[in-house]
């Protein structure tokens, strides 16, 4: 049902903007990979074959460039609450993502984000997505509840009108897509550990300096 709703939006000339929410290990990025394969390779309604290396990314610069220069494809951002976090709304990355959301509908591209918590995503994502999928199963069954989201024309508030689009139990995507997802996951975890280590070191330095004041 949810794929049918996405197709309807495309056929009407509207831009599907998709958010997938789940705890780690519950298959949210698998869902985006599988959805991308269906739209590109099985239903053939998007241009070309799905290329996970160039259509799944956590680099904001590449995301902006590819959504601007390519047409009628899906572009996905795993861990969007880390890539475009709500507590850094003023950064160039978040400002660029807002422009991507507002302006790239003319290229016919689909935008898709996954996150652990919607509240930690930048406001542009929270107030502009029109398809929401939320994990409802255990970590081993990849089951998601789907909703079609609408808002009043004169409002960008987070108050929504939702229409249930059923459940989707997601199959694993292709081995190529899985490989790309694992590559990004390992890279993001390493980055988070490095950032945590830097914060600890900075705190130790601040504490050491304070002893001499």
C-alpha positions as CSV (number, residue, x, y, z in Angstrom):
1,X,0.0,0.0,0.0
2,X,2.7,2.5,0.9
3,X,4.6,1.9,-2.4
4,X,1.3,2.6,-4.2
5,X,1.0,5.9,-2.4
6,X,4.6,6.8,-3.3
7,X,3.8,6.0,-7.0
8,X,0.6,8.2,-6.8
9,X,2.6,11.1,-5.5
10,X,5.1,10.7,-8.4
11,X,2.3,10.5,-11.0
12,X,0.7,13.6,-9.6
13,X,4.0,15.5,-9.9
14,X,4.4,15.7,-6.1
15,X,7.7,14.9,-4.4
16,X,7.7,11.9,-2.1
17,X,9.7,12.8,1.0
18,X,10.1,9.7,3.2
19,X,11.2,9.2,6.8
20,X,11.9,5.8,8.3
21,X,12.1,5.5,12.1
22,X,13.5,2.6,14.1
23,X,16.0,1.6,16.7
24,X,19.4,0.4,15.6
25,X,19.4,-3.0,14.0
26,X,15.6,-2.9,13.1
27,X,16.2,-2.6,9.3
28,X,15.4,1.0,8.6
29,X,18.3,1.4,6.1
30,X,17.5,-2.0,4.6
31,X,14.0,-0.6,4.0
32,X,15.3,2.4,2.1
33,X,17.6,0.2,0.1
34,X,14.8,-2.3,-0.8
35,X,12.4,0.6,-1.7
36,X,15.0,2.1,-3.9
37,X,15.6,-1.2,-5.7
38,X,11.8,-1.7,-6.2
39,X,11.3,1.8,-7.7
40,X,14.3,1.7,-9.9
41,X,14.8,-1.9,-11.0
42,X,11.5,-3.7,-10.5
43,X,8.9,-1.1,-11.3
44,X,11.2,0.9,-13.6
45,X,9.5,4.2,-12.6
46,X,12.8,6.0,-11.7
47,X,15.7,6.6,-14.1
48,X,18.3,4.0,-14.5
49,X,19.3,1.2,-12.1
50,X,19.7,1.8,-8.4
51,X,23.3,2.7,-7.6
52,X,23.7,2.4,-3.8
53,X,27.2,3.8,-3.9
54,X,25.9,7.1,-5.3
55,X,22.4,7.2,-4.0
56,X,22.9,6.3,-0.3
57,X,25.1,8.8,1.5
58,X,25.9,10.6,4.7
59,X,28.0,13.4,3.2
60,X,25.8,16.5,3.0
61,X,27.8,18.0,0.2
62,X,27.4,15.0,-2.1
63,X,23.7,14.8,-1.1
64,X,23.1,18.4,-2.2
65,X,25.1,18.0,-5.4
66,X,23.5,14.8,-6.6
67,X,20.0,15.9,-5.8
68,X,20.6,19.1,-7.8
69,X,22.4,17.6,-10.8
70,X,20.5,14.3,-11.4
71,X,16.9,13.7,-12.2
72,X,14.1,11.3,-11.2
73,X,16.0,9.2,-8.8
74,X,15.8,8.4,-5.1
75,X,18.5,9.7,-2.7
76,X,18.7,8.4,0.8
77,X,20.4,9.7,4.0
78,X,20.9,7.0,6.7
79,X,21.1,8.2,10.3
80,X,19.7,11.6,9.3
81,X,19.4,12.6,13.0
82,X,23.2,12.6,13.0
83,X,23.8,14.1,9.6
84,X,21.1,16.8,9.9
85,X,20.6,17.1,13.7
86,X,17.9,19.3,15.2
87,X,20.3,21.0,17.7
88,X,22.5,22.3,14.9
89,X,19.7,24.0,12.8
90,X,22.0,27.0,12.0
91,X,24.8,25.0,10.3
92,X,25.4,25.2,6.5
93,X,24.6,21.5,6.2
94,X,21.1,21.9,7.7
95,X,20.4,25.1,5.7
96,X,21.4,23.3,2.5
97,X,19.2,20.3,3.3
98,X,16.2,22.7,3.7
99,X,16.9,24.1,0.2
100,X,17.1,20.6,-1.2
101,X,13.7,19.8,0.3
102,X,12.1,23.0,-1.0
103,X,13.7,23.2,-4.4
104,X,14.6,19.7,-5.8
105,X,11.0,18.7,-6.5
106,X,11.6,20.3,-10.0
107,X,14.2,17.6,-10.7
108,X,11.7,14.8,-9.9
109,X,13.9,13.3,-7.3
110,X,12.6,11.4,-4.2
111,X,14.2,12.2,-0.8
112,X,14.4,9.6,1.9
113,X,15.9,9.8,5.4
114,X,16.1,7.3,8.2
115,X,16.6,8.1,11.9
116,X,16.4,6.7,15.4
117,X,14.3,9.7,16.6
118,X,12.3,12.1,14.5
119,X,12.6,14.8,17.2
120,X,16.4,14.8,16.7
121,X,16.2,15.5,13.0
122,X,16.3,19.0,11.7
123,X,12.9,20.8,11.5
124,X,12.9,20.8,7.7
125,X,12.7,17.0,7.8
126,X,10.2,16.9,10.6
127,X,7.8,19.3,8.9
128,X,8.1,18.3,5.3
129,X,8.0,14.6,5.0
130,X,4.9,13.1,3.6
131,X,5.6,9.3,4.0
132,X,6.5,7.9,7.4
133,X,7.4,4.4,8.3
134,X,7.9,3.3,11.9
135,X,9.3,0.0,13.1
136,X,6.7,-2.1,14.9
137,X,8.4,-5.4,15.2
138,X,11.4,-7.0,16.7
139,X,14.9,-6.5,15.3
140,X,14.7,-9.7,13.3
141,X,11.5,-9.3,11.3
142,X,11.9,-5.8,9.7
143,X,8.2,-4.9,10.0
144,X,7.1,-1.3,9.6
145,X,3.8,0.6,9.9
146,X,3.3,3.1,7.1
147,X,1.5,6.4,7.0
148,X,0.7,9.0,4.4
149,X,1.2,12.5,6.0
150,X,-0.7,15.7,5.0
151,X,-0.6,19.2,6.5
152,X,-2.6,22.4,6.0
153,X,-1.5,24.4,3.1
154,X,-0.9,27.5,5.2
155,X,1.2,25.7,7.9
156,X,4.5,24.0,8.3
157,X,3.8,22.9,11.8
158,X,4.4,19.4,13.0
159,X,0.7,18.9,13.5
160,X,-0.3,16.4,10.9
161,X,-3.2,14.4,9.4
162,X,-2.1,10.9,8.8
163,X,-3.7,8.1,6.8
164,X,-2.7,4.5,7.6
165,X,-1.1,2.6,4.7
166,X,-0.7,-0.7,6.3
167,X,2.3,-2.8,7.3
168,X,5.3,-3.6,5.3
169,X,7.6,-6.6,6.2
170,X,10.7,-5.8,4.3
171,X,13.0,-8.3,2.5
172,X,16.7,-7.7,2.6
173,X,18.0,-5.7,-0.3
174,X,20.6,-7.1,-2.7
175,X,24.1,-8.0,-1.6
176,X,25.5,-4.9,-3.3
177,X,23.1,-2.6,-1.3
178,X,23.8,-4.5,1.9
179,X,27.5,-4.0,1.4
180,X,27.0,-0.3,1.0
181,X,24.8,-0.1,4.1
182,X,27.4,-1.9,6.2
183,X,30.1,0.3,4.9
184,X,28.3,3.4,5.9
185,X,27.3,2.0,9.3
186,X,30.9,1.1,10.2
187,X,32.0,4.5,9.1
188,X,29.4,6.3,11.1
189,X,30.1,4.3,14.2
190,X,33.8,5.0,14.0
191,X,33.0,8.7,13.6
192,X,30.8,8.7,16.6
193,X,33.5,7.0,18.7
194,X,36.1,9.4,17.6
195,X,33.9,12.4,18.5
196,X,33.2,10.9,21.9
197,X,37.0,10.3,22.4
198,X,37.7,13.9,21.4
199,X,35.1,15.3,23.9
200,X,36.6,13.2,26.7
201,X,40.1,14.4,25.9
202,X,38.9,18.0,25.8
203,X,37.1,17.6,29.2
204,X,40.3,16.2,30.7
205,X,42.3,19.1,29.3
206,X,39.8,21.6,30.7
207,X,39.9,19.9,34.1
208,X,43.7,19.9,34.1
209,X,43.7,23.6,33.2
210,X,41.2,24.4,35.9
211,X,43.5,23.0,38.6
212,X,46.0,25.8,37.9
213,X,43.5,28.7,38.1
